[in-house]
């Protein structure tokens, strides 16, 4: 399973047992995308020290030498705050062990 690296930047709400956070990444073209969801969607640590690194699981839909197109709809239905699922990201921002 692929994943795109994100930065978890702040806690939005702590409602035990759920913690909602905001994270972001910058795409290949330099645009920043924000995401808001439960912490386990982005991180496997139970109580990470925020800000910290995380991952959004995704699938690769197109590949080029320096970038890839990803879709964050599957497997976790993670959309940006602008309602987007598809992003062009640098290969270096992709991980294959999500």
Secondary structure, 3 states (H helix, E strand, C coil): CEEEEEEEEEEEEEECCEEEEEEEEECCCCCEEEEEEEHHHHCCCCCCCCCEEEEEEEEEEEECCCEEEEECCCCCCCCECCCCCEEEEEHHHEECCC
